[in-house]
Amino acid sequence: MKKKDVIKPKEEFNDLIKNGKFIKNNEFVIYYKENNLNKKRFGIAISTKLGKAVVRNKLKRQTREIIDKLNYFFKNNMDYIIMIRKGSLETTFHDRIKNLENILKEKL
């Protein structure tokens, strides 16, 4: 995931959460909404309740890697926010890949 593909402004982040559609499972909540930029953009969110900074950063880093691996599931002209839930703490990296792939196959 490149820096230009990241949703940064807080207003855009909040607007997407408030007005976008969502899909969820035990580990992730994915908000998505159409944009007019002819590219896909991503944001990753995780609550401070899930652990110390080291744990949260590790989960975000792994989620970015999963996004790169499953990039073909995401459509152009869309913004996505992936919120990491507590269920991600109890699974392995490979299980997270499978779970995110399954939720994207079923819903998007």
Stockholm file with secondary structure:
# STOCKHOLM 1.0

chainA/1-108         MKKKDVIKPKEEFNDLIKNGKFIKNNEFVIYYKENNLNKKRFGIAISTKLGKAVVRNKLKRQTREIIDKLNYFFKNNMDYIIMIRKGSLETTFHDRIKNLENILKEKL
#=GR chainA/1-108 SS CCGGGBCCCHHHHHHHHHHSEEEECSSEEEEEEECSSSSCEEEEEECGGGCCHHHHHHHHHHHHHHHHHTGGGSCTTEEEEEEECGGGGGSCHHHHHHHHHHHHHHHC
#=GC SS_cons         CCGGGBCCCHHHHHHHHHHSEEEECSSEEEEEEECSSSSCEEEEEECGGGCCHHHHHHHHHHHHHHHHHTGGGSCTTEEEEEEECGGGGGSCHHHHHHHHHHHHHHHC
//
